[in-house]
Amino acid sequence: MTAHAPTDHRILVIDDEVQIRRALRTILEARGYDVSCAESGAAAMRELTTQTPDLVVLDLSLPDTDGIELCEQMRTWLAAPILVLSVRSDETDKIAALETGADDYLTKPFSAGELVARVGALLRRAAGTTSAPPVLALNDLTIDIASHRVLRDGVEVTLTPIEFGILAVLAQNADRLVTWSQISDAVWGPDWLADVRTIRVHVSNLRKKIEVHPAVPRYILTEPGVGLRLTTR
């Protein structure tokens, strides 16, 4: 086999079959990629919180979770491309995977050449994109985007799905302005335009839970007439 120069790209393979994990590692490492593997959804989340990959190869049939659900969960914070690799060839599975955030879909069995070509194409298209850290630590506040957990002074804070959605989109864009319409699209979806007053009510409730002084917020700052900013300073 022809030797390939090492690359800076790290790939996470998520598959419950040890033979497939070994085969993928061999194929990808031969092309110079840095490969790590996970045999379950839980193991994948542990890997993801340790180091963010440049690309994920995901099998849909996992022992502890459905791959499509895991794909959707990862996509809440991970910007890296996701290549689904599955024995499921039904069109509905492909559509579901792509609609929940997968970038490409390859059916097993596959050829090494096609796998490498698709990985290379996805990495080229993703060049320059970055993922928000799965865990954002801000003094007394910890936002674990991957696990959907928020801690204040080490104590878990209970947030509603909308409150967490708002906080997650702000954390993904930490120190950057997020407009009201961007928050609406991210939390409620592009087909629903949330009223700014509605968002403000949820933000007010969120501040009461995570801010020491909600009336004088330290983290979630309002840019008058424009949107919100989560500051890390």
Secondary structure as UniProt FT lines:
FT   STRAND          10..14
FT   HELIX           18..30
FT   TURN            31..32
FT   STRAND          34..38
FT   HELIX           41..50
FT   STRAND          55..58
FT   HELIX           67..74
FT   TURN            75..77
FT   STRAND          82..86
FT   HELIX           91..99
FT   TURN            100..101
FT   STRAND          104..107
FT   HELIX           112..125
FT   TURN            126..128
FT   STRAND          135..138
FT   TURN            139..140
FT   STRAND          141..144
FT   TURN            145..148
FT   STRAND          149..152
FT   TURN            153..154
FT   STRAND          155..156
FT   HELIX           161..172
FT   TURN            173..175
FT   STRAND          178..179
FT   HELIX           180..188
FT   TURN            190..191
FT   HELIX           196..210
FT   TURN            214..215
FT   STRAND          220..223
FT   TURN            224..226
FT   STRAND          227..230
//
